[in-house]
Amino acid sequence: MQDFDFIQARTIAEAISLAAGDEDAKFLGGGQTFLPALKQRLASPSKLISLRTIESMKGLTSEGGELVVGGGMPHAAVASSARTLFPALASLAGRIGDPAVRNRGTIGGSLANNDPAACYPAAVLACGATIVTDRREIAAMDYFQGIFTTALEHDEIITAVRFPVPGEANYQKFTQPASRFALAGVFVARFPDRVGVAVTGASGDGVFRWREAEARLTEEFEPSAVEELIVSPDSMIADIFGSKDYRAHLVPVLTARAVRAILSR
């Protein structure tokens, strides 16, 4: 059994203070990713600082065309609270893992971990969302820096995520049967002046914007605009659930499905 301190922080300031000067201290949101890593001895923290009861990191508000989601919001809460304000995000959150994962895991924890198959990064990148921390704001394009890597400092906490709400959006996910992560997932967000397309689960480099599809769909928002596009398999993930070629094939298929779903409303 590993030896570490477990501390329940009451405020963001207290959590930051507890981690100060200790690079082995770790923040804990819902723990749905970190605790399995701890059990497998892939992580050895000196202390775990729980953020679960910090009320200022919870809640969901609509401000000037943006949806502001607290970093401590569990997936299930996002699924229920965003249903009217941002249905596509609510649908995405409602399909993460299973009920136990959705009730414990948080949007801030998911984004801080940046698993290459996580769902939220696709919505964040396609919408051009802003990651708000205890000390700064980080644009989506600057935040994701490869698998399990982000722009966060080791003692930085995601306090909220600001989503520009698109006029229309849809998330299509091909589920990996064992973990319920995305074998491939595509989020399409349609704004008045642009279309955002982001892909998760498929690339070994992590979530990415599919710029060719964005350009095509901005010109003509039809499934046919992307159905014949070819995604290179070179950087795709290969595992027992799908080859590189299979994941590359899924990307345009899921993108076309998302467009079709938006047009069918």
LINVENPE-V330174 format. One record per residue. SS is DSSP state (2 for helix, 1 for strand, 0 for the rest). Layout:
SS, SS
//
This chain:
0, 0, 0, 0, 1, 1, 1, 1, 0, 0, 0, 2, 2, 2, 2, 2, 2, 2, 2, 0, 0, 0, 0, 0, 1, 1, 1, 1, 0, 0, 0, 0, 0, 2, 2, 2, 2, 2, 2, 0, 0, 0, 0, 0, 0, 0, 1, 1, 1, 1, 0, 0, 0, 0, 2, 2, 2, 0, 0, 1, 1, 1, 1, 0, 0, 1, 1, 1, 1, 1, 0, 0, 0, 1, 2, 2, 2, 2, 2, 2, 2, 0, 0, 0, 0, 0, 2, 2, 2, 2, 2, 2, 2, 0, 0, 0, 0, 0, 2, 2, 2, 2, 2, 2, 0, 1, 2, 2, 2, 2, 2, 2, 2, 0, 0, 0, 0, 0, 0, 2, 2, 2, 2, 2, 2, 2, 2, 0, 0, 1, 1, 1, 1, 0, 0, 0, 1, 1, 1, 2, 2, 2, 2, 1, 0, 0, 0, 0, 0, 1, 0, 0, 0, 0, 0, 0, 0, 1, 1, 1, 1, 1, 1, 1, 0, 0, 0, 1, 1, 1, 1, 1, 1, 1, 1, 0, 0, 0, 0, 0, 0, 1, 1, 1, 1, 1, 1, 1, 1, 1, 0, 0, 0, 0, 1, 1, 1, 1, 1, 1, 0, 0, 1, 0, 0, 0, 0, 1, 1, 0, 2, 2, 2, 2, 2, 2, 2, 2, 2, 0, 0, 0, 0, 2, 2, 2, 2, 0, 0, 0, 0, 0, 0, 0, 0, 1, 0, 0, 1, 0, 0, 1, 0, 2, 2, 2, 2, 2, 2, 2, 2, 2, 2, 2, 2, 2, 2, 2, 2, 2, 2, 2, 2, 0, 0
//
